[in-house]
């Protein structure tokens, strides 16, 4: 099992050391400084960027230019629970992208590991001491 180290550099900042990178987070003002994305922002970004790398890989594997490729992601949060209730991703295909590949492009983005993990959520165990 891989281990991520979490550190607390000050105020409301929390950082993760993972695979040689420091991933910094903060909370918005006034409780934090707003100097970095919140942990939840990073979670949401991981959904879009994960789908993006799969879509990009699909396009590149067919020898097509990725120029113009984009994904717009919108989120709905439950007002009662404040939890993510829906994520919608709309892929803009690259310029001159063959229409026959559109369903396969969507399927490639659906293979994102973050999305698949959310479809089959893991068990969480939190201990102290």
PyMOL CGO cylinders between C-alpha atoms (Angstrom):
from pymol import cmd
from pymol.cgo import CYLINDER

trace = [
    CYLINDER, 0.00, 0.00, 0.00, 1.38, 3.44, -0.95, 0.3, 1, 1, 1, 1, 1, 1,
    CYLINDER, 1.38, 3.44, -0.95, 1.59, 6.07, 1.77, 0.3, 1, 1, 1, 1, 1, 1,
    CYLINDER, 1.59, 6.07, 1.77, 0.85, 9.76, 1.37, 0.3, 1, 1, 1, 1, 1, 1,
    CYLINDER, 0.85, 9.76, 1.37, 2.20, 12.09, 4.07, 0.3, 1, 1, 1, 1, 1, 1,
    CYLINDER, 2.20, 12.09, 4.07, -0.03, 14.97, 5.19, 0.3, 1, 1, 1, 1, 1, 1,
    CYLINDER, -0.03, 14.97, 5.19, 1.59, 18.04, 6.79, 0.3, 1, 1, 1, 1, 1, 1,
    CYLINDER, 1.59, 18.04, 6.79, 0.28, 21.27, 8.25, 0.3, 1, 1, 1, 1, 1, 1,
    CYLINDER, 0.28, 21.27, 8.25, 2.43, 24.25, 7.18, 0.3, 1, 1, 1, 1, 1, 1,
    CYLINDER, 2.43, 24.25, 7.18, 0.40, 26.88, 9.05, 0.3, 1, 1, 1, 1, 1, 1,
    CYLINDER, 0.40, 26.88, 9.05, -2.98, 28.56, 9.44, 0.3, 1, 1, 1, 1, 1, 1,
    CYLINDER, -2.98, 28.56, 9.44, -5.54, 26.48, 7.45, 0.3, 1, 1, 1, 1, 1, 1,
    CYLINDER, -5.54, 26.48, 7.45, -2.98, 25.13, 4.97, 0.3, 1, 1, 1, 1, 1, 1,
    CYLINDER, -2.98, 25.13, 4.97, -2.70, 21.38, 4.57, 0.3, 1, 1, 1, 1, 1, 1,
    CYLINDER, -2.70, 21.38, 4.57, -0.23, 19.73, 2.21, 0.3, 1, 1, 1, 1, 1, 1,
    CYLINDER, -0.23, 19.73, 2.21, 0.22, 16.22, 0.88, 0.3, 1, 1, 1, 1, 1, 1,
    CYLINDER, 0.22, 16.22, 0.88, 3.54, 14.70, -0.13, 0.3, 1, 1, 1, 1, 1, 1,
    CYLINDER, 3.54, 14.70, -0.13, 2.86, 12.16, -2.83, 0.3, 1, 1, 1, 1, 1, 1,
    CYLINDER, 2.86, 12.16, -2.83, 5.19, 10.59, -5.39, 0.3, 1, 1, 1, 1, 1, 1,
    CYLINDER, 5.19, 10.59, -5.39, 7.75, 13.37, -5.02, 0.3, 1, 1, 1, 1, 1, 1,
    CYLINDER, 7.75, 13.37, -5.02, 5.22, 16.23, -5.28, 0.3, 1, 1, 1, 1, 1, 1,
    CYLINDER, 5.22, 16.23, -5.28, 3.89, 18.58, -2.68, 0.3, 1, 1, 1, 1, 1, 1,
    CYLINDER, 3.89, 18.58, -2.68, 0.18, 19.17, -3.21, 0.3, 1, 1, 1, 1, 1, 1,
    CYLINDER, 0.18, 19.17, -3.21, -0.80, 22.32, -1.32, 0.3, 1, 1, 1, 1, 1, 1,
    CYLINDER, -0.80, 22.32, -1.32, -4.33, 23.17, -0.17, 0.3, 1, 1, 1, 1, 1, 1,
    CYLINDER, -4.33, 23.17, -0.17, -5.83, 26.06, 1.74, 0.3, 1, 1, 1, 1, 1, 1,
    CYLINDER, -5.83, 26.06, 1.74, -9.25, 27.33, 2.73, 0.3, 1, 1, 1, 1, 1, 1,
    CYLINDER, -9.25, 27.33, 2.73, -10.81, 30.51, 1.36, 0.3, 1, 1, 1, 1, 1, 1,
    CYLINDER, -10.81, 30.51, 1.36, -10.59, 33.72, 3.37, 0.3, 1, 1, 1, 1, 1, 1,
    CYLINDER, -10.59, 33.72, 3.37, -11.50, 34.61, 6.05, 0.3, 1, 1, 1, 1, 1, 1,
    CYLINDER, -11.50, 34.61, 6.05, -10.74, 31.25, 7.72, 0.3, 1, 1, 1, 1, 1, 1,
    CYLINDER, -10.74, 31.25, 7.72, -7.79, 30.55, 5.41, 0.3, 1, 1, 1, 1, 1, 1,
    CYLINDER, -7.79, 30.55, 5.41, -5.68, 32.63, 3.06, 0.3, 1, 1, 1, 1, 1, 1,
    CYLINDER, -5.68, 32.63, 3.06, -7.09, 31.33, -0.23, 0.3, 1, 1, 1, 1, 1, 1,
    CYLINDER, -7.09, 31.33, -0.23, -3.49, 30.66, -1.36, 0.3, 1, 1, 1, 1, 1, 1,
    CYLINDER, -3.49, 30.66, -1.36, -4.25, 27.27, -2.91, 0.3, 1, 1, 1, 1, 1, 1,
    CYLINDER, -4.25, 27.27, -2.91, -7.23, 25.16, -3.97, 0.3, 1, 1, 1, 1, 1, 1,
    CYLINDER, -7.23, 25.16, -3.97, -9.29, 23.52, -1.25, 0.3, 1, 1, 1, 1, 1, 1,
    CYLINDER, -9.29, 23.52, -1.25, -9.07, 19.73, -0.93, 0.3, 1, 1, 1, 1, 1, 1,
    CYLINDER, -9.07, 19.73, -0.93, -12.56, 19.50, -2.44, 0.3, 1, 1, 1, 1, 1, 1,
    CYLINDER, -12.56, 19.50, -2.44, -11.49, 21.69, -5.38, 0.3, 1, 1, 1, 1, 1, 1,
    CYLINDER, -11.49, 21.69, -5.38, -8.68, 19.22, -6.06, 0.3, 1, 1, 1, 1, 1, 1,
    CYLINDER, -8.68, 19.22, -6.06, -11.13, 16.33, -5.88, 0.3, 1, 1, 1, 1, 1, 1,
    CYLINDER, -11.13, 16.33, -5.88, -13.39, 18.02, -8.45, 0.3, 1, 1, 1, 1, 1, 1,
    CYLINDER, -13.39, 18.02, -8.45, -10.43, 18.88, -10.66, 0.3, 1, 1, 1, 1, 1, 1,
    CYLINDER, -10.43, 18.88, -10.66, -9.28, 15.25, -10.51, 0.3, 1, 1, 1, 1, 1, 1,
    CYLINDER, -9.28, 15.25, -10.51, -12.58, 14.17, -12.08, 0.3, 1, 1, 1, 1, 1, 1,
    CYLINDER, -12.58, 14.17, -12.08, -12.20, 16.51, -15.06, 0.3, 1, 1, 1, 1, 1, 1,
    CYLINDER, -12.20, 16.51, -15.06, -8.48, 16.08, -15.58, 0.3, 1, 1, 1, 1, 1, 1,
    CYLINDER, -8.48, 16.08, -15.58, -8.71, 12.30, -15.35, 0.3, 1, 1, 1, 1, 1, 1,
    CYLINDER, -8.71, 12.30, -15.35, -11.44, 12.21, -18.00, 0.3, 1, 1, 1, 1, 1, 1,
    CYLINDER, -11.44, 12.21, -18.00, -9.30, 14.65, -19.99, 0.3, 1, 1, 1, 1, 1, 1,
    CYLINDER, -9.30, 14.65, -19.99, -6.22, 12.44, -20.07, 0.3, 1, 1, 1, 1, 1, 1,
    CYLINDER, -6.22, 12.44, -20.07, -8.29, 9.52, -21.31, 0.3, 1, 1, 1, 1, 1, 1,
    CYLINDER, -8.29, 9.52, -21.31, -9.94, 11.66, -24.01, 0.3, 1, 1, 1, 1, 1, 1,
    CYLINDER, -9.94, 11.66, -24.01, -6.55, 13.07, -25.04, 0.3, 1, 1, 1, 1, 1, 1,
    CYLINDER, -6.55, 13.07, -25.04, -5.10, 9.57, -25.22, 0.3, 1, 1, 1, 1, 1, 1,
    CYLINDER, -5.10, 9.57, -25.22, -7.97, 8.45, -27.46, 0.3, 1, 1, 1, 1, 1, 1,
    CYLINDER, -7.97, 8.45, -27.46, -7.43, 11.35, -29.85, 0.3, 1, 1, 1, 1, 1, 1,
    CYLINDER, -7.43, 11.35, -29.85, -3.66, 10.93, -29.94, 0.3, 1, 1, 1, 1, 1, 1,
    CYLINDER, -3.66, 10.93, -29.94, -3.88, 7.15, -30.43, 0.3, 1, 1, 1, 1, 1, 1,
    CYLINDER, -3.88, 7.15, -30.43, -5.75, 7.78, -33.67, 0.3, 1, 1, 1, 1, 1, 1,
    CYLINDER, -5.75, 7.78, -33.67, -3.10, 10.20, -34.91, 0.3, 1, 1, 1, 1, 1, 1,
    CYLINDER, -3.10, 10.20, -34.91, -5.51, 13.12, -34.72, 0.3, 1, 1, 1, 1, 1, 1,
    CYLINDER, -5.51, 13.12, -34.72, -4.65, 16.64, -33.61, 0.3, 1, 1, 1, 1, 1, 1,
    CYLINDER, -4.65, 16.64, -33.61, -5.96, 17.51, -30.14, 0.3, 1, 1, 1, 1, 1, 1,
    CYLINDER, -5.96, 17.51, -30.14, -6.34, 21.18, -31.17, 0.3, 1, 1, 1, 1, 1, 1,
    CYLINDER, -6.34, 21.18, -31.17, -9.65, 22.42, -29.78, 0.3, 1, 1, 1, 1, 1, 1,
    CYLINDER, -9.65, 22.42, -29.78, -10.22, 19.44, -27.49, 0.3, 1, 1, 1, 1, 1, 1,
    CYLINDER, -10.22, 19.44, -27.49, -11.84, 20.53, -24.24, 0.3, 1, 1, 1, 1, 1, 1,
    CYLINDER, -11.84, 20.53, -24.24, -14.08, 19.34, -21.45, 0.3, 1, 1, 1, 1, 1, 1,
    CYLINDER, -14.08, 19.34, -21.45, -16.52, 21.56, -19.58, 0.3, 1, 1, 1, 1, 1, 1,
    CYLINDER, -16.52, 21.56, -19.58, -17.43, 20.13, -16.20, 0.3, 1, 1, 1, 1, 1, 1,
    CYLINDER, -17.43, 20.13, -16.20, -20.36, 21.28, -14.10, 0.3, 1, 1, 1, 1, 1, 1,
    CYLINDER, -20.36, 21.28, -14.10, -21.22, 20.13, -10.63, 0.3, 1, 1, 1, 1, 1, 1,
    CYLINDER, -21.22, 20.13, -10.63, -24.35, 19.97, -8.53, 0.3, 1, 1, 1, 1, 1, 1,
    CYLINDER, -24.35, 19.97, -8.53, -24.07, 19.90, -4.75, 0.3, 1, 1, 1, 1, 1, 1,
    CYLINDER, -24.07, 19.90, -4.75, -26.93, 18.82, -2.53, 0.3, 1, 1, 1, 1, 1, 1,
    CYLINDER, -26.93, 18.82, -2.53, -28.11, 21.78, -0.43, 0.3, 1, 1, 1, 1, 1, 1,
    CYLINDER, -28.11, 21.78, -0.43, -29.06, 19.40, 2.40, 0.3, 1, 1, 1, 1, 1, 1,
    CYLINDER, -29.06, 19.40, 2.40, -25.88, 17.33, 2.65, 0.3, 1, 1, 1, 1, 1, 1,
    CYLINDER, -25.88, 17.33, 2.65, -23.40, 19.71, 0.93, 0.3, 1, 1, 1, 1, 1, 1,
    CYLINDER, -23.40, 19.71, 0.93, -22.12, 16.63, -0.93, 0.3, 1, 1, 1, 1, 1, 1,
    CYLINDER, -22.12, 16.63, -0.93, -21.55, 16.30, -4.64, 0.3, 1, 1, 1, 1, 1, 1,
    CYLINDER, -21.55, 16.30, -4.64, -24.77, 14.96, -6.15, 0.3, 1, 1, 1, 1, 1, 1,
    CYLINDER, -24.77, 14.96, -6.15, -23.99, 15.17, -9.88, 0.3, 1, 1, 1, 1, 1, 1,
    CYLINDER, -23.99, 15.17, -9.88, -21.07, 15.83, -12.21, 0.3, 1, 1, 1, 1, 1, 1,
    CYLINDER, -21.07, 15.83, -12.21, -21.71, 16.53, -15.88, 0.3, 1, 1, 1, 1, 1, 1,
    CYLINDER, -21.71, 16.53, -15.88, -18.89, 16.53, -18.42, 0.3, 1, 1, 1, 1, 1, 1,
    CYLINDER, -18.89, 16.53, -18.42, -19.35, 17.89, -21.94, 0.3, 1, 1, 1, 1, 1, 1,
    CYLINDER, -19.35, 17.89, -21.94, -16.52, 17.07, -24.30, 0.3, 1, 1, 1, 1, 1, 1,
    CYLINDER, -16.52, 17.07, -24.30, -15.76, 19.48, -27.11, 0.3, 1, 1, 1, 1, 1, 1,
    CYLINDER, -15.76, 19.48, -27.11, -14.04, 17.37, -29.74, 0.3, 1, 1, 1, 1, 1, 1,
    CYLINDER, -14.04, 17.37, -29.74, -10.97, 18.62, -31.55, 0.3, 1, 1, 1, 1, 1, 1,
    CYLINDER, -10.97, 18.62, -31.55, -11.23, 20.61, -34.73, 0.3, 1, 1, 1, 1, 1, 1,
    CYLINDER, -11.23, 20.61, -34.73, -12.15, 18.35, -37.70, 0.3, 1, 1, 1, 1, 1, 1,
    CYLINDER, -12.15, 18.35, -37.70, -12.82, 15.39, -35.38, 0.3, 1, 1, 1, 1, 1, 1,
    CYLINDER, -12.82, 15.39, -35.38, -14.64, 12.56, -37.24, 0.3, 1, 1, 1, 1, 1, 1,
    CYLINDER, -14.64, 12.56, -37.24, -18.23, 12.26, -35.97, 0.3, 1, 1, 1, 1, 1, 1,
    CYLINDER, -18.23, 12.26, -35.97, -17.97, 8.46, -36.14, 0.3, 1, 1, 1, 1, 1, 1,
    CYLINDER, -17.97, 8.46, -36.14, -15.52, 8.59, -33.19, 0.3, 1, 1, 1, 1, 1, 1,
    CYLINDER, -15.52, 8.59, -33.19, -17.75, 10.65, -30.86, 0.3, 1, 1, 1, 1, 1, 1,
    CYLINDER, -17.75, 10.65, -30.86, -19.27, 7.66, -29.00, 0.3, 1, 1, 1, 1, 1, 1,
    CYLINDER, -19.27, 7.66, -29.00, -15.82, 6.11, -28.57, 0.3, 1, 1, 1, 1, 1, 1,
    CYLINDER, -15.82, 6.11, -28.57, -14.43, 9.44, -27.32, 0.3, 1, 1, 1, 1, 1, 1,
    CYLINDER, -14.43, 9.44, -27.32, -17.13, 9.52, -24.63, 0.3, 1, 1, 1, 1, 1, 1,
    CYLINDER, -17.13, 9.52, -24.63, -16.43, 5.87, -23.73, 0.3, 1, 1, 1, 1, 1, 1,
    CYLINDER, -16.43, 5.87, -23.73, -12.73, 6.65, -23.39, 0.3, 1, 1, 1, 1, 1, 1,
    CYLINDER, -12.73, 6.65, -23.39, -13.44, 9.48, -20.92, 0.3, 1, 1, 1, 1, 1, 1,
    CYLINDER, -13.44, 9.48, -20.92, -15.73, 7.15, -18.96, 0.3, 1, 1, 1, 1, 1, 1,
    CYLINDER, -15.73, 7.15, -18.96, -12.71, 4.89, -18.33, 0.3, 1, 1, 1, 1, 1, 1,
    CYLINDER, -12.71, 4.89, -18.33, -11.19, 7.52, -16.04, 0.3, 1, 1, 1, 1, 1, 1,
    CYLINDER, -11.19, 7.52, -16.04, -9.90, 5.85, -12.89, 0.3, 1, 1, 1, 1, 1, 1,
    CYLINDER, -9.90, 5.85, -12.89, -11.31, 8.59, -10.64, 0.3, 1, 1, 1, 1, 1, 1,
    CYLINDER, -11.31, 8.59, -10.64, -14.81, 8.20, -12.11, 0.3, 1, 1, 1, 1, 1, 1,
    CYLINDER, -14.81, 8.20, -12.11, -14.61, 4.41, -11.95, 0.3, 1, 1, 1, 1, 1, 1,
    CYLINDER, -14.61, 4.41, -11.95, -13.54, 4.63, -8.30, 0.3, 1, 1, 1, 1, 1, 1,
    CYLINDER, -13.54, 4.63, -8.30, -16.52, 6.87, -7.56, 0.3, 1, 1, 1, 1, 1, 1,
    CYLINDER, -16.52, 6.87, -7.56, -18.76, 4.32, -9.30, 0.3, 1, 1, 1, 1, 1, 1,
    CYLINDER, -18.76, 4.32, -9.30, -17.39, 1.67, -6.90, 0.3, 1, 1, 1, 1, 1, 1,
    CYLINDER, -17.39, 1.67, -6.90, -16.44, 3.62, -3.78, 0.3, 1, 1, 1, 1, 1, 1,
    CYLINDER, -16.44, 3.62, -3.78, -13.78, 2.21, -1.50, 0.3, 1, 1, 1, 1, 1, 1,
    CYLINDER, -13.78, 2.21, -1.50, -14.21, 1.52, 2.18, 0.3, 1, 1, 1, 1, 1, 1,
    CYLINDER, -14.21, 1.52, 2.18, -12.60, 4.13, 4.44, 0.3, 1, 1, 1, 1, 1, 1,
    CYLINDER, -12.60, 4.13, 4.44, -10.90, 3.37, 7.71, 0.3, 1, 1, 1, 1, 1, 1,
    CYLINDER, -10.90, 3.37, 7.71, -9.70, 6.22, 9.93, 0.3, 1, 1, 1, 1, 1, 1,
    CYLINDER, -9.70, 6.22, 9.93, -7.73, 5.51, 13.08, 0.3, 1, 1, 1, 1, 1, 1,
    CYLINDER, -7.73, 5.51, 13.08, -5.82, 7.64, 15.58, 0.3, 1, 1, 1, 1, 1, 1,
    CYLINDER, -5.82, 7.64, 15.58, -2.93, 7.08, 17.94, 0.3, 1, 1, 1, 1, 1, 1,
]
cmd.load_cgo(trace, "trace")
